[in-house]
Amino acid sequence: MSEPPGATVVLAEAPPTDESSRPRTAQRVLPLRRPGRWIVTAVVLVLVAQFVHGLVTNPFYQWDRWSYWFLRPTILDGLLITVEVTAYSAVLGLVGGIVLALGRLSKSPVLRAASWTYVWALRSIPLIVVLIFLYNFSALYKTLSVGIPFGPAFFSFDESRLAGDMVVAVIGLSLNEAAYAAEVVRGGILSVDQGQHEAAAALGLPKSYQFRRIVFPQALRSIVPNYVNQLIGLIKGTSLVFYVSLLDLFGSAQTMGSTYPGDIVPLLLVVTVWYLILTSVVSVVQFYVERHYARGATRSLPPTPLQKLRTGLSDLRARIRREAAV
């Protein structure tokens, strides 16, 4: 049978005979429910809410007096001294720690023994004892001399005139900090792969160049987080310089608390908040320093807090759109 010109022939398809050829509806994968996690989260949120409510509503904290003292010139002067002592001690302590770490890794038995003895002694003696001993150092040695050992002195000077309260505090904290920094630096140097040392030696590079340009930059990835912990401890340790007559942040609050005994709690809260601010700033700096030295060691750099916030908001908007489309 022939079809007329221009006609279209439509062939009907046979119905599917097996189950595999039938269209399937999309199935949504549901996440595994974790009721324990939600219960713990709810308990933590309740405890945090109770703590914040008690902190805000308890009249014992006297938040009006806290706001009065927070930016007073006396407190800010003490804060400046705290920052200065911390900065000087951190730099000197790190330099001393590097020298001690190199001494402990030296092939000279005398340098190894001297460095180990220093680290052992300063880590064993409490910091307050070191500060008080240095503060009364002039009573033991009224004059210090420079000259030939067991021979004539070239010149002498009065120790009490040079060692003021700031100098005593910085020296005491630096000596103590160097002992701990030495172990941090030594651990960082030992964490560098031995192949890096062998490759640098095969190139014929000088030892000093190997350390400055190859070993130490890689060791900083391990040194930075550990030393920042020491730095945070150093910030809090500056509160002990009050006992050597240096009015830092804590010392200023103590002095004002003696004058105004009714404001002791608000003054302690002022000190607490300022210490929280200082340690938070150090933690932010630590993050970006670690991120800088992570280049080349990881496939992608860790996201910054702002990047994390943007990613979280984007994921939240996408999730809301998916929930609305279902």
TIGUGU-575980 format. One record per residue: z, y, x of N, C-alpha, C in turn; residue number from 1. Coordinates in steps of 0.001 Angstrom, whole numbers, padded with zeros to 6 digits. Atoms other than C-alpha are relative to their C-alpha. Example, Ala and Ser with C-alpha at 12.3 -4.5 7.8 and 13.67 -1.06 7.14 Angstrom:
2
      n.Z      n.Y      n.X     ca.Z     ca.Y     ca.X      c.Z      c.Y      c.X    n
   000000  -001190   000890   007800  -004500   012300   000000   001200   000900    1
  -000060  -001190  -000820   007140  -001060   013670   000730   001090  -000770    2
This chain:
326
      n.Z      n.Y      n.X     ca.Z     ca.Y     ca.X      c.Z      c.Y      c.X    n
   000000  -001192   000863   000000   000000   000000   000000   001223   000885    1
   000115  -001193  -000837  -001021   003326   001538   000708   001165  -000641    2
  -000725  -001185   000494   000952   006597   001245  -000965   001177  -000072    3
   000853  -001197   000093  -000670   009868   000118   000198   000874   001213    4
  -000127  -000893  -001177  -001357   012395   002866   001148   000994  -000177    5
  -001104  -000975   000022   001664   014578   003768   001286  -000551  -000534    6
  -001229   000583   000537   004235   012216   002268   000913  -000440   001129    7
  -001018   000387  -000985   007449   011444   004145   000662  -001278  -000444    8
  -000597   001288   000313   008778   007927   004299   001424  -000021   000522    9
  -001418   000066  -000366   012587   007588   004361   000447  -001431  -000119   10
  -000488   001361  -000016   014022   004259   005383   001513   000002  -000182   11
  -001444   000080   000262   017467   003457   004000   000649  -000899   001035   12
  -000735   000784  -000981   020017   002249   006582   000879  -001024  -000699   13
  -000856   001050   000557   021842  -000954   005918   001454   000358   000221   14
  -001446  -000294  -000175   025615  -000617   005392   000559  -000774   001178   15
  -000586   000698  -001149   027741  -001522   008420   000617  -001313  -000423   16
  -000484   001343   000323   028669  -005143   008510   001300  -000346   000710   17
  -001252   000315  -000704   031619  -005017   010986   000928   001197  -000034   18
  -001028  -001049   000053   034840  -003042   011206  -000156   001006   001127   19
   000072  -000888  -001157   034064  -001540   014659  -000930   001174  -000208   20
   000971  -001065   000211   031166   000530   013344   000454   001024  -001028   21
  -000492  -000959   000989   033252   002292   010671   000622   001210   000691   22
  -000605  -001202  -000605   034316   005889   011427   001515  -000068  -000055   23
  -001452   000034  -000093   037912   006211   012543   000570   001399  -000137   24
  -000675  -001296   000140   040276   009000   011607   000812   000282   001257   25
  -000750  -000398  -001196   041904   010967   014469   001497  -000215  -000226   26
  -001431   000257   000082   045465   009908   015131   000743   000913   000974   27
  -000806  -000911  -000808   048107   012296   016478   001086  -000777   000731   28
  -001014   000664  -000803   050322   011093   019306   001311   000782  -000120   29
  -001295  -000651   000171   053939   011907   018498   000860  -000236   001229   30
  -000878   000189  -001174   056334   012535   021397   001216  -000844  -000355   31
  -001187   000822   000196   059291   010229   021867   001187   000885  -000342   32
  -001145  -000800   000432   062288   011584   020016   001226  -000333   000856   33
  -001183   000160  -000841   065394   012144   022126   001177   000726  -000664   34
  -001105  -000677   000701   068372   012895   019865   001140   000381   000928   35
  -001091  -000332  -000915   070839   012800   022756  -000213   001331   000689   36
   000291  -001273  -000652   069082   015669   024470   000265   001170  -000928   37
  -000244  -001094   000951   069202   017797   021319   001489   000200  -000243   38
  -001454  -000128   000227   072898   017047   020815   000645   000723   001177   39
  -000573  -000654  -001181   073771   018023   024403  -000409   001464   000045   40
   000462  -001392   000015   071638   021172   024092   000789   000832  -001003   41
  -000767  -000733   001016   073434   022167   020901   001426   000256   000459   42
  -001370  -000178  -000491   076850   021614   022476   000054   001087   001066   43
   000023  -001010  -001051   075911   023702   025521  -000201   001395  -000591   44
   000234  -001304   000621   074581   026531   023341   001244   000506  -000721   45
  -001240  -000410   000681   077774   026543   021286   001036   000474   001016   46
  -000973  -000396  -001022   079942   026688   024421  -000381   001337   000632   47
   000449  -001278  -000573   077834   029504   025902   000246   001133  -000978   48
  -000227  -001036   001009   078014   031449   022640   001478   000353  -000106   49
  -001442  -000271   000049   081800   031064   022518   000461   000772   001229   50
  -000390  -000705  -001225   082129   032177   026139  -000429   001458  -000048   51
   000496  -001378   000067   079959   035272   025622   000772   000790  -001045   52
  -000755  -000691   001056   081771   036130   022381   001399   000377   000491   53
  -001330  -000319  -000524   085164   035897   024084  -000050   001054   001088   54
   000129  -000979  -001075   083915   037895   027059  -000207   001406  -000546   55
   000313  -001319   000559   082675   040721   024848   001123   000535  -000867   56
  -000972  -000470   000993   085398   040866   022216   001439   000026   000506   57
  -001374   000023  -000490   088511   040220   024331   000385   001367   000557   58
  -000367  -001341  -000492   090259   043603   024788   000646  -000017   001377   59
  -000658   000088  -001297   091963   042323   027942  -000939   000405   001140   60
   000950  -000336  -001059   088759   042884   029931  -000238   001501   000143   61
   000096  -001478  -000065   088712   046644   029114  -001375   000443   000522   62
   001353  -000323  -000442   084960   047101   029306  -000259   001495   000101   63
   000161  -001448  -000148   085311   050847   028815   000449   000466   001379   64
  -000439  -000341  -001356   087270   051062   032064  -000948  -000590   001047   65
   000998   000582  -000913   084723   048757   033710  -001182   000944   000179   66
   001128  -000940  -000097   081920   051185   032884   000400   001272   000743   67
  -000467  -001188  -000717   084061   054013   034260  -000003  -000245   001510   68
  -000140   000281  -001425   084640   052307   037636  -001287  -000482   000656   69
   001141   000706  -000581   081260   050648   038095  -000787   000852   000997   70
   000800  -000877  -000865   079484   053644   039664   000835   001121   000619   71
  -000843  -001002  -000638   082454   055552   041031  -000333   000091   001486   72
   000327  -000148  -001420   081879   056992   044559   000809  -000913   000914   73
  -000815   000892  -000837   084761   054939   045957  -000574  -001412   000029   74
   000582   001338   000080   083196   051697   044760  -001346  -000032   000725   75
   001315  -000023  -000644   079721   052712   045958   000123   000111   001517   76
  -000231  -000058  -001456   081071   053626   049409   000383  -001367   000546   77
  -000359   001352  -000423   082683   050212   049661  -001182  -000947  -000065   78
   001199   000826   000105   079442   048610   048479  -000925   000236   001189   79
   000846  -000320  -001160   077526   050413   051238   000538  -000662   001267   80
  -000595   000651  -001176   079974   049125   053867  -000240  -001509  -000054   81
   000265   001428   000144   079586   045593   052486  -001433  -000345   000390   82
   001403   000243  -000321   075799   045811   052750  -000244   000164   001502   83
   000185  -000223  -001435   075966   047223   056293   000579  -001151   000827   84
  -000629   001096  -000744   078395   044583   057544  -000799  -001284  -000166   85
   000786   001206   000237   076327   041836   055931  -001307   000032   000788   86
   001284  -000093  -000691   073045   043104   057413   000161  -000195   001504   87
  -000212   000128  -001442   074385   043488   060955   000414  -001428   000372   88
  -000509   001339  -000313   076222   040173   060871  -001067  -001067  -000210   89
   001050   000984   000252   073247   038292   059400  -001002  -000030   001144   90
   000978  -000055  -001089   070866   039501   062111   000597  -000544   001293   91
  -000638   000470  -001238   073293   038974   064994   000359  -001482  -000082   92
  -000337   001405   000152   074431   035650   063583  -001219  -000903   000121   93
   001216   000802  -000108   070854   034373   063267  -000487  -000059   001439   94
   000411  -000006  -001408   069990   035467   066808   000917  -000908   000821   95
  -000935   000875  -000705   073149   033813   068108  -000197  -001456  -000360   96
   000240   001374   000412   072390   030705   066077  -001227  -000597   000666   97
   001202   000496  -000687   068904   030418   067583   000318  -000333   001451   98
  -000364   000246  -001395   070346   030730   071108   000842  -001260   000121   99
  -000853   001189  -000043   073020   028119   070384  -000785  -001269  -000323  100
   000800   001173   000335   070497   025766   068770  -000873  -000425   001174  101
   000799   000331  -001185   068224   025986   071809   000886  -000581   001103  102
  -000920   000559  -000973   071269   025348   073974   000350  -001445  -000308  103
  -000318   001376   000376   072132   022221   072012  -001187  -000939   000205  104
   001189   000821  -000217   068528   021003   072355  -000471   000032   001453  105
   000400  -000111  -001396   068370   021876   076055   000228  -001310   000744  106
  -000187   001175  -000849   068064   019243   078744   001146   000173   000983  107
  -001131  -000254  -000886   070888   020876   080670   001294  -000487  -000646  108
  -001258   000469   000602   074179   019031   080037   001033   001102  -000133  109
  -000969  -001101   000082   076147   022221   080733  -000272   000844  -001243  110
   000340  -000795   001173   074265   024197   078076   000293  -000767  -001287  111
  -000292   000795   001197   074547   021342   075585   001491  -000047  -000276  112
  -001455   000088   000184   078291   021008   076164   000582   001336  -000436  113
  -000526  -001319   000361   078930   024762   075991  -000364   000362  -001437  114
   000424  -000315   001369   076890   025171   072796   000757  -000850  -001013  115
  -000723   000867   000929   078511   022157   071142   001447   000434  -000137  116
  -001399  -000433   000045   082005   023412   072065   000153   001268  -000832  117
  -000061  -001243   000777   081297   026862   070629  -000127  -000305  -001489  118
   000208   000326   001413   079961   025432   067360   001204  -000734  -000558  119
  -001167   000766   000458   082855   022988   067098   001202   000907  -000209  120
  -001183  -000858   000081   085498   025666   067743  -000104   001004  -001135  121
   000129  -001053   001023   084117   028420   065486  -000104  -000572  -001399  122
   000022   000608   001341   083498   026043   062602   001351  -000565  -000393  123
  -001332   000546   000282   087052   024746   062900   001022   001084  -000295  124
  -000969  -001086   000170   088864   028100   062993  -000346   000790  -001256  125
   000282  -000812   001188   089190   029962   059656  -000460   001407   000375  126
   000556  -001322  -000277   087311   033242   059492   001078   001074   000027  127
  -001050  -001002   000031   090413   035233   058610   000794  -000004   001298  128
  -000700   000079  -001284   092080   033976   061802  -000820   000676   001090  129
   000872  -000643  -000992   089085   035076   063874   000055   001518  -000128  130
  -000021  -001453   000208   089112   038549   062317   001327   000608   000441  131
  -001308  -000540  -000383   092845   039079   062773   000186  -000079   001516  132
  -000106   000122  -001454   092669   037802   066347  -000794   001118   000687  133
   000800  -001068  -000601   089853   040249   067181   000608   001373  -000274  134
  -000613  -001291   000339   091692   043066   065410   001170   000308   000929  135
  -001125  -000172  -000923   094674   042515   067730  -000383  -000346   001437  136
   000464   000367  -001326   092534   041793   070785   000468   000987   001064  137
  -000427  -001021  -000970   093536   045072   072424   001441  -000216   000451  138
  -001373   000272  -000426   097146   043885   072491   000031  -001069   001100  139
   000067   001019  -001036   096097   040918   074661  -000690   000512   001252  140
   000767  -000536  -001125   093561   042725   076851  -000205   001494  -000240  141
   000069  -001442   000212   094141   046466   077026  -001250   000604   000617  142
   001210  -000491  -000654   091217   047010   079418  -000913  -001184   000322  143
   001009   000991  -000363   087999   045096   080043  -000778   000514   001204  144
   000671  -000384  -001239   086224   045096   083404  -001290  -000786   000160  145
   001278   000630  -000330   082698   044304   084564  -000151   000048   001515  146
   000133   000041  -001449   082206   043143   088142  -000266  -001408   000473  147
   000201   001318  -000592   082052   040138   090431   001121  -000923  -000468  148
  -001059   000925   000428   083894   037076   089057   000988  -000279   001117  149
  -001102   000218  -000949   087266   036686   090798  -000074   000986   001173  150
   000144  -000995  -001056   086350   039786   092818   000227   001394  -000540  151
  -000218  -001386   000422   086328   043574   092566  -000798   000326  -001259  152
   000652  -000443   001237   085402   045283   089295  -000808   001257   000268  153
   000846  -001177  -000152   082591   047793   089116   000501   001159  -000862  154
  -000571  -001034   000875   084000   049684   086138   000809  -000694  -001092  155
  -000880   000495   001067   086614   049255   083407  -000037   000978  -001161  156
  -000025  -000860   001188   086957   050609   079885   001077  -000507  -000937  157
  -001063   000288   000958   089571   050729   077163  -000615  -000682  -001220  158
   000583   000766   001094   088788   048068   074567   000299   000621  -001350  159
  -000387  -000541   001301   090649   049833   071748  -000860   001180  -000415  160
   000841  -001143   000345   088352   052878   071978  -001384  -000424  -000497  161
   001331   000456   000390   085164   050844   071538   000012  -000846  -001263  162
  -000052   000946   001113   086258   048256   068994   000652   000649  -001211  163
  -000501  -000546   001246   086598   050166   065745   000035  -001069  -001088  164
  -000114   000964   001103   087143   048554   062364  -001353  -000631  -000334  165
   001337   000524   000292   083398   048206   061710  -000459  -000971   001086  166
   000415   000857  -001114   082762   046729   065166   000741  -001329  -000045  167
  -000788   001230   000073   085601   044227   064806  -000513  -000899  -001127  168
   000479   000793   001134   084326   043120   061383  -001355  -000629   000298  169
   001339   000524  -000285   080714   042741   062539   000065  -001093   001063  170
  -000099   001011  -001063   081657   040865   065722   000619  -001292  -000532  171
  -000649   001194   000529   084012   038506   063897  -000907  -000798  -000925  172
   000902   000702   000917   081528   037694   061137  -001204  -000572   000738  173
   001159   000486  -000753   078654   037359   063625   000344  -001245   000803  174
  -000410   001182  -000756   080572   034931   065834   000143  -001216  -000908  175
  -000165   001105   000941   081461   032822   062828  -001345  -000443  -000572  176
   001293   000322   000596   077972   033023   061336  -000903  -000723   000981  177
   000855   000629  -001005   076283   032036   064609   000279  -001495   000113  178
  -000337   001419  -000110   078145   028722   064671  -000665  -000810  -001102  179
   000643   000711   001099   076824   027732   061248  -001520   000115   000066  180
   001449  -000178  -000101   073371   029206   061810  -000598  -000897   001069  181
   000502   000867  -001061   073039   027132   064991  -000376  -001370  -000550  182
   000305   001309   000569   073199   023897   062997  -001168   000074  -000971  183
   001135  -000165   000912   070771   025256   060400  -001304   000068   000783  184
   001209  -000139  -000814   068250   026257   063068  -000322  -001314   000705  185
   000235   001270  -000691   068706   023009   064988  -000591  -001038  -000952  186
   000558   000929   000980   068090   020987   061841  -001435   000336  -000357  187
   001368  -000396   000304   064964   023017   061090  -000963  -000362   001116  188
   000867   000350  -001138   063562   022504   064589  -000223  -001508   000052  189
   000146   001454  -000025   064237   018765   064426  -000843  -000520  -001158  190
   000805   000441   001143   062433   018593   061059  -001497   000111   000260  191
   001425  -000122  -000334   059114   019567   062684  -000485  -001329   000566  192
   000540   001283  -000428   056936   016513   063205  -000215  -000024   001510  193
   000128   000120  -001453   056921   015245   066774  -001443   000135   000452  194
   001403  -000149  -000359   053138   015214   066705  -000391   001438   000278  195
   000272  -001412  -000265   053159   019018   066603   000385   000362   001434  196
  -000411  -000237  -001381   055094   019115   069873  -000993  -000629   000980  197
   000908   000685  -000907   052772   016577   071462  -001364   000673   000039  198
   001292  -000685   000021   049642   018412   070319   000056   001310   000773  199
  -000138  -001254  -000742   050936   021728   071677   000092  -000255   001500  200
  -000109   000322  -001419   051854   020087   074979  -001343  -000466   000566  201
   001306   000463  -000462   048408   018437   075185  -000958   001157   000247  202
   000840  -001176  -000207   046794   021872   074906   000430   000822   001209  203
  -000464  -000716  -001177   048793   023027   077899   000647   001335  -000307  204
  -000617  -001268   000372   050588   025787   076010   001385   000116   000621  205
  -001348  -000181  -000548   053720   027293   077583   001069  -000325  -001046  206
  -001092   000380   000895   057059   026196   076131   000389   001135  -000943  207
  -000389  -001138   000838   057908   029686   074895  -001036   000253  -001089  208
   001057  -000198   000995   054542   030012   073151   000045  -001102  -001046  209
  -000119   001106   000948   054944   026568   071567   001096   000277  -001021  210
  -001126  -000242   000907   058295   027585   070133  -000297   001157  -000945  211
   000190  -001205   000816   057255   031044   068905  -001120  -000138  -001020  212
   001179   000001   000846   053877   030221   067376  -000256  -001315  -000726  213
   000289   001303   000610   053949   026528   066474   001246  -000615  -000621  214
  -001178   000736   000468   057421   025022   066176   000836   000837  -000969  215
  -000919  -000797   000813   059554   027858   064802  -000592   000396  -001353  216
   000536  -000294   001344   057129   028974   062012   000056  -001194  -000949  217
  -000100   001177   000869   057058   025402   060703   001457  -000326  -000325  218
  -001420   000266   000246   060818   025052   061086   000586   000942  -001040  219
  -000535  -000959   000955   061333   028134   058934  -000032  -000515  -001434  220
   000025   000568   001349   060352   026132   055836   001300  -000723  -000318  221
  -001291   000667   000194   063556   024172   056338   001170   000936   000250  222
  -001106  -000886  -000374   065639   026978   057840   000318   000988  -001113  223
  -000201  -001108   000947   065121   029630   055138   000947  -000375  -001134  224
  -000930   000272   001114   066765   027904   052123   001419  -000285   000455  225
  -001350   000298  -000484   069678   026639   054195   000699   001245   000519  226
  -000646  -001197  -000539   070269   029934   055959   000312   001004  -001104  227
  -000323  -000905   001115   070099   031863   052682   001316  -000405  -000638  228
  -001317   000429   000479   073015   029735   051504   001108   000566   000884  229
  -000961  -000600  -000920   074842   030873   054629   000106   001503  -000218  230
  -000009  -001444   000217   073831   034454   053914   000782   000369  -001252  231
  -000777  -000249   001219   075247   034277   050393   001495  -000185   000280  232
  -001392   000165  -000401   078463   032900   051857   000490   001151   000858  233
  -000369  -001146  -000828   078420   035761   054357   000292   001223  -000862  234
  -000248  -001134   000906   078165   038326   051548   001395  -000103  -000606  235
  -001341   000177   000575   081265   036865   049926   001074   000028   001077  236
  -000975  -000018  -001082   082954   036470   053306   000369   001386   000470  237
  -000333  -001373  -000395   082802   040222   053876   001245   000520  -000706  238
  -001221  -000441   000685   085688   040524   051404   001227  -000143   000892  239
  -001144   000185  -000893   087956   039378   054254   000185   001152   000978  240
  -000154  -001100  -000955   087287   042499   056343   001020   001011  -000500  241
  -001075  -000855   000512   089799   044229   054084   001275  -000186   000812  242
  -001211   000287  -000766   092469   042563   056230  -000048   000577   001409  243
   000067  -000712  -001284   091231   044427   059318  -000224   001482  -000252  244
  -000039  -001428   000348   091564   047808   057579  -001369   000613  -000236  245
   001320  -000524   000339   087887   048148   056617  -000167  -000085  -001513  246
   000066  -000062   001451   087460   049270   053016  -001422  -000301  -000465  247
   001291   000401   000562   084460   047296   051830   000101   000029  -001522  248
  -000010   000003   001460   083661   046626   048163   001307  -000561  -000548  249
  -001243   000599   000468   086627   044322   047646   001207   000841   000405  250
  -001117  -000823  -000454   088934   046512   049730   000151   001267  -000812  251
  -000069  -001211   000831   088024   049613   047711   000583  -000323  -001369  252
  -000545   000382   001303   088737   047766   044462   001489  -000311   000099  253
  -001408   000286  -000192   092058   046526   045849   000814   001282   000118  254
  -000703  -001263  -000162   093045   050043   046862   000141   000725  -001327  255
  -000063  -000646   001306   092160   051466   043453   000909  -000770  -000957  256
  -000893   000787   000842   094004   048572   041795   001460   000276   000294  257
  -001378  -000365  -000342   097163   049517   043696   000375   001359  -000576  258
  -000262  -001335   000552   096825   053115   042530   000033  -000025  -001518  259
   000075   000115   001465   095888   052185   038946   000236  -001467  -000386  260
  -000280   001433   000264   097649   048857   038227  -000496  -000467  -001358  261
   000502   000405   001315   096464   048880   034616  -001477  -000335   000003  262
   001444   000237  -000073   092824   048663   035765  -000365  -001123   000972  263
   000287   001069  -000973   093099   045588   038005  -001118  -000907  -000500  264
   001018   000909   000536   091055   043354   035713  -001371   000666  -000056  265
   001327  -000641  -000042   088220   045885   035166  -000541   000175   001420  266
   000459  -000155  -001379   088083   046508   038914  -000479  -001326   000572  267
   000461   001310  -000455   087845   042794   039634  -001334  -000366  -000642  268
   001289   000253   000639   085017   042557   037097  -001104   000846   000634  269
   000978  -000840  -000706   083262   045457   038841  -000440  -000683   001290  270
   000317   000699  -001253   083479   043588   042148  -000841  -001246  -000288  271
   000748   001215   000340   082249   040393   040474  -001448   000310  -000323  272
   001372  -000340   000388   079199   042069   038966  -000811   000455   001205  273
   000740  -000460  -001182   078251   043778   042232  -000334  -001153   000933  274
   000306   001168  -000818   078536   040510   044148  -001114  -000839  -000642  275
   001077   000715   000684   076348   038845   041502  -001342   000682   000225  276
   001251  -000740  -000231   073751   041592   041944  -000493  -000226   001424  277
   000407   000183  -001397   073752   041268   045740  -000553  -001401   000242  278
   000474   001368  -000214   073421   037488   045705  -001296  -000267  -000764  279
   001244   000172   000746   070691   037688   043050  -001178   000609   000750  280
   001063  -000621  -000790   068664   040082   045195  -000373  -000898   001174  281
   000277   000904  -001121   069016   037719   048162  -000759  -001233  -000482  282
   000695   001170   000524   067894   034797   045981  -001463   000302  -000312  283
   001392  -000388   000269   064769   036691   044882  -000788   000091   001301  284
   000665  -000088  -001305   063922   037493   048497  -000241  -001385   000571  285
   000146   001373  -000483   064514   033843   049386  -001206  -000672  -000635  286
   001123   000647   000686   061992   032710   046756  -001333   000422   000606  287
   001285  -000472  -000513   059191   034897   048099  -000189  -000353   001474  288
   000127   000431  -001396   059961   034053   051731  -000380  -001473   000064  289
   000357   001418   000052   059878   030333   050921  -001444  -000170  -000458  290
   001376   000088   000500   056635   030866   049004  -000997   000377   001091  291
   000882  -000419  -001083   055132   032635   052018  -000171  -001120   001026  292
   000072   001045  -001017   055968   029836   054436  -000438  -001343  -000566  293
   000516   001228   000595   054837   027179   051950  -001519  -000084   000076  294
   001457   000021  -000119   051216   028154   052552  -000440  -001008   001062  295
   000482   001025  -000909   049359   025275   054137   000786  -001284  -000068  296
  -000820   001219   000108   052168   022815   053381  -000124  -000647  -001374  297
   000170   000517   001353   051473   022427   049647  -001409   000322  -000486  298
   001352  -000209   000531   048240   022181   047667  -000093   001315  -000763  299
  -000028  -001265   000749   049211   025131   045466   001370   000622   000143  300
  -001261  -000707  -000159   051880   027779   045880   000806  -000071  -001290  301
  -000811   000015   001223   054822   027637   043452  -000183   001300  -000770  302
   000213  -001221   000789   054376   030099   040575   001187   000948   000087  303
  -001047  -001014   000015   056315   033335   040560   000667   000017  -001379  304
  -000627  -000075   001332   058794   034035   037720  -000887   000661  -001052  305
   000891  -000644   000960   056246   036373   036100  -001113  -000950  -000425  306
   001026   000979   000343   053586   033675   036274   000559  -001092  -000900  307
  -000633   000991   000867   056009   031156   034775   000176   000538  -001417  308
  -000178  -000601   001320   056731   033580   031918  -001319   000053  -000751  309
   001312  -000055   000650   053039   034096   031212  -000461  -001380  -000436  310
   000402   001362   000351   052372   030356   031295   000804  -000520  -001187  311
  -000833   000440   001113   055303   029689   028979  -000411   000634  -001317  312
   000454  -000668   001226   054119   032284   026455  -001339  -000537  -000466  313
   001307   000559   000375   050579   030918   026558   000159  -001382  -000619  314
  -000242   001329   000565   051834   027366   025974   000635   000084  -001373  315
  -000649  -000154   001301   054014   028577   023117  -001004   000412  -001064  316
   001012  -000417   000976   051095   030368   021416  -000950  -001148  -000334  317
   000885   001132   000260   048866   027314   021842   000678  -001046  -000884  318
  -000715   000981   000816   051534   025070   020374   000125   000463  -001443  319
  -000106  -000530   001367   051999   027361   017373  -001335  -000134  -000727  320
   001317   000146   000637   048242   027347   016730  -000275  -001457  -000355  321
   000205   001398   000332   048150   023552   016909   000819  -000423  -001214  322
  -000851   000358   001139   051073   023259   014501  -000556   000575  -001303  323
   000543  -000615   001215   049401   025660   012067  -001291  -000680  -000463  324
   001263   000641   000377   046103   023752   012194   000198  -001364  -000610  325
  -000237   001352   000544   047678   020421   011255   000248   000073  -001506  326
